[in-house]
Amino acid sequence: NTAMDCCRTSLRLGARTVRVIARKPRGFFKASPWELEDAEEENVEILVNRSPKAFMIENGRLAGMRFECMEYELDARGRIVAERVVGEQFLPADDVILAIGQENAFPWIERDIGIEFDKWNVPVVDAKTFQSTRPGVFFGGDAAFGPKNIIWAVEHGHQAAISIHRHCQGEPLTERLSPGVNLQSRKMGMHEWAYANDYAPIERRLMPHVSLKERFKKLNIEVELGFSAEQAAAEAQRCLNCDVQTVFSAKLCIECDACIDICPVDCLTITNNGPEAELRARLKAPAQNLAQPLYVSAALPQTGRVMVKDEDLCVHCGLCAERCPTAAWDMQKSLLHWPHAEDEARALEQRKPKIA
């Protein structure tokens, strides 16, 4: 998103024409799709498959840049397997911003203090404790494992805080509260989930924006206006309630097929048990995402067949549970509480001997 920040800020600082030029196809951009959409809305021209070759100087001033025009060959998985130069192009420019993002750099860390670095010149860090090879020194996020996203980095901060607290208390860093014991499930009443079973594939609403005429008047004008209360409520109705799970009890099933008939996405099938590949092919909507395991029930009491569910298609609408005459299908809400620093500190405090 560095390039998107630079091009849009340039317009606000008075640039008349701004181009973003990328070496690879658009599918390889690291910029967020909505950032690209906003830049193009502001008439930023985005050129792809241009590899920078040289700055062109005339009479001591920048005249532009010369680029090689690239073509890429992709494999079945969309990865680049070959590239070739098919020409050159000169693009005039008054200024050029090298908006290629940021890299980790640790020149300020002496190399003789016990911190080891890998081949990328990044500190070697334990993936569980986030401690470096020098005890008491911790790294996380981009500085430890390369760029991903802010959620990932924040979680590293939580886990590193646990390690730092345990280090200061003289406790082993690897002994941590287990998240598995904190999984809480509870049966939900129909009034808690039935409100959301009117499944409809509503598209995401676009955020209202300040008009192009107004947004460039000041550098600090926020482009996104936000949703009104009514719009926000309507957008929230798109939630598929991923924390509400369908739970099936095979012994209660009478194989009436009511759940199969009412399922809006055809994710349920009652069939004879068999190898996974065969089960995937027998589903009403074939389960093609091999990375998502199928749910296969125990043998049903009447025929010995099994209930098969494709979790990849399920939208948690609850219609199966509402329609089932024997409550074989139920809805339960699960909360996975992942321990953070305050939980570890509380647990350590409770283990300390009490002084009367």
Backbone hydrogen bonds, N-H to C=O, Kabsch-Sander energy under -0.5 kcal/mol:
donor,donor_aa,acceptor,acceptor_aa,energy
5,D,1,N,-2.3
6,C,2,T,-2.3
7,C,3,A,-2.7
8,R,4,M,-2.0
9,T,5,D,-2.0
10,S,6,C,-2.2
11,L,7,C,-1.4
12,R,8,R,-1.3
13,L,9,T,-1.2
14,G,11,L,-1.2
15,A,10,S,-2.3
20,V,45,E,-3.0
21,I,19,R,-0.5
22,A,20,V,-0.5
22,A,47,L,-2.8
28,F,25,P,-2.0
29,F,26,R,-2.0
35,E,32,S,-0.6
36,L,32,S,-1.9
37,E,33,P,-2.3
38,D,34,W,-2.2
39,A,35,E,-2.1
40,E,36,L,-2.5
41,E,37,E,-2.0
42,E,38,D,-1.1
43,N,40,E,-1.8
44,V,39,A,-2.0
45,E,18,V,-2.0
47,L,20,V,-2.9
47,L,45,E,-0.6
49,N,24,K,-0.7
50,R,22,A,-2.6
51,S,68,E,-3.0
53,K,66,R,-2.7
54,A,66,R,-1.6
56,M,64,G,-3.0
57,I,55,F,-0.6
58,E,61,R,-2.9
61,R,58,E,-1.7
63,A,56,M,-3.4
64,G,56,M,-1.3
65,M,91,L,-2.3
66,R,54,A,-2.9
67,F,89,Q,-3.2
68,E,51,S,-2.9
69,C,87,G,-2.8
70,M,49,N,-2.8
70,M,68,E,-0.5
71,E,84,R,-2.3
73,E,82,A,-2.9
75,D,79,R,-2.3
78,G,75,D,-2.0
81,V,73,E,-3.1
82,A,73,E,-1.3
84,R,71,E,-2.2
86,V,69,C,-3.1
87,G,69,C,-0.7
89,Q,67,F,-2.5
91,L,65,M,-2.7
93,A,63,A,-1.7
98,L,96,V,-0.5
99,A,97,I,-1.7
100,I,98,L,-1.4
109,I,106,F,-1.3
110,E,108,W,-0.7
113,I,110,E,-0.7
116,E,114,G,-0.7
118,D,122,V,-2.8
121,N,118,D,-2.0
124,V,116,E,-2.5
125,V,123,P,-0.5
126,D,131,Q,-2.3
130,F,126,D,-2.4
132,S,137,V,-3.3
133,T,124,V,-0.6
137,V,134,R,-1.8
139,F,130,F,-2.1
143,A,140,G,-0.9
144,A,141,G,-1.6
145,F,141,G,-2.5
146,G,142,D,-1.6
153,A,149,N,-1.9
154,V,150,I,-2.6
155,E,151,I,-2.1
156,H,152,W,-1.8
157,G,153,A,-1.9
158,H,154,V,-2.0
159,Q,155,E,-2.5
160,A,156,H,-3.0
161,A,157,G,-2.0
162,I,158,H,-1.6
163,S,159,Q,-1.8
164,I,160,A,-2.7
165,H,161,A,-2.5
166,R,162,I,-2.6
167,H,163,S,-2.6
168,C,164,I,-2.4
169,Q,165,H,-1.5
170,G,167,H,-1.0
171,E,166,R,-2.9
175,E,172,P,-0.6
176,R,174,T,-0.9
181,V,178,S,-0.5
182,N,179,P,-1.6
183,L,180,G,-1.3
184,Q,182,N,-0.6
184,Q,335,L,-1.9
186,R,333,K,-1.3
188,M,331,M,-2.0
192,E,189,G,-2.0
193,W,189,G,-0.8
193,W,190,M,-0.8
194,A,190,M,-3.0
196,A,193,W,-1.6
197,N,194,A,-1.5
199,Y,197,N,-1.7
202,I,200,A,-2.3
210,V,223,V,-2.3
214,E,211,S,-0.5
215,R,211,S,-2.2
216,F,212,L,-0.6
217,K,214,E,-1.6
221,I,218,K,-1.0
225,L,208,P,-3.0
226,G,208,P,-0.6
232,A,228,S,-2.9
233,A,229,A,-2.1
234,A,230,E,-2.1
235,E,231,Q,-2.4
236,A,232,A,-2.3
237,Q,233,A,-1.0
238,R,235,E,-1.6
239,C,236,A,-1.7
244,V,241,N,-1.9
245,Q,243,D,-0.6
245,Q,332,Q,-3.6
247,V,330,D,-2.8
249,S,328,A,-2.4
250,A,248,F,-0.6
252,L,249,S,-1.4
253,C,249,S,-0.5
253,C,250,A,-1.2
261,D,257,D,-2.3
262,I,258,A,-1.8
263,C,259,C,-1.4
266,D,263,C,-0.6
269,T,308,V,-1.9
271,T,269,T,-0.5
271,T,306,V,-2.2
279,L,275,P,-2.2
280,R,276,E,-2.7
281,A,277,A,-1.3
282,R,278,E,-1.4
283,L,279,L,-1.0
285,A,266,D,-0.8
287,A,280,R,-1.2
288,Q,286,P,-1.0
290,L,288,Q,-1.3
292,Q,289,N,-1.5
295,Y,309,K,-2.6
296,V,294,L,-0.6
297,S,307,M,-2.4
300,L,305,R,-3.4
304,G,300,L,-2.1
306,V,271,T,-3.0
308,V,269,T,-3.2
308,V,306,V,-0.5
309,K,295,Y,-2.4
310,D,267,C,-2.3
311,E,293,P,-0.5
311,E,309,K,-0.9
313,L,310,D,-1.4
314,C,310,D,-1.3
322,E,318,G,-2.1
323,R,319,L,-2.2
324,C,320,C,-1.9
327,A,324,C,-0.5
330,D,247,V,-2.3
332,Q,245,Q,-2.6
333,K,186,R,-2.0
334,S,243,D,-2.2
335,L,184,Q,-1.9
337,H,182,N,-0.8
337,H,335,L,-0.8
338,W,336,L,-0.8
343,D,340,H,-0.6
344,E,340,H,-2.1
345,A,341,A,-2.8
346,R,342,E,-2.0
347,A,343,D,-2.2
348,L,344,E,-2.6
349,E,345,A,-2.3
350,Q,346,R,-2.0
351,R,347,A,-1.2
352,K,348,L,-0.7
352,K,349,E,-0.7
356,A,354,K,-0.6
